[in-house]
Amino acid sequence: MRRTTLYLEPDLEVMVKLEAMRSSRSMAEVLREALRTYLSTRRPQIPPGAGGFDSGETQTAERAEEVLGELGYAEEPR
């Protein structure tokens, strides 16, 4: 576990302290649980541009060498 500093607004600090006292846990435990719950419910966002370019080709991976050759990146013979 790593230590970090978190700045809380006064009203949020009071709410965390009250929950810690109510549940007989430390503030750190309450905050870890809250962060874990929040982050586990969020859907990961797709990176910008992902899926934005559809070549219409479905077998590019199988034809990688051929495609590279067409683009001028053919492997030099040894």
C-alpha positions, 0 to 999 in steps of 0.5 A: 500500500502506498501513502498519499495526501488527499485534500478534503473540503470541510463538509466532506471531511465531516461526512467521512469522519462520521462514517468512520465513527459509525462503522468503527473503521479508520477514515483511510478505510472508508476512503479506500472503500469509497474510491474502490466502489466509485471506480469499479462502477465507472465504464472505461472510456474508449480512447479518442479516435478508437474505431474512427477509421474503418478501412472496410478490410477484415483480414488486415492482420492475416495479410500484414506482410502483403499490406506492408509491401503495398505501402512500401515497407516490404522486408528487404531480402537477406 
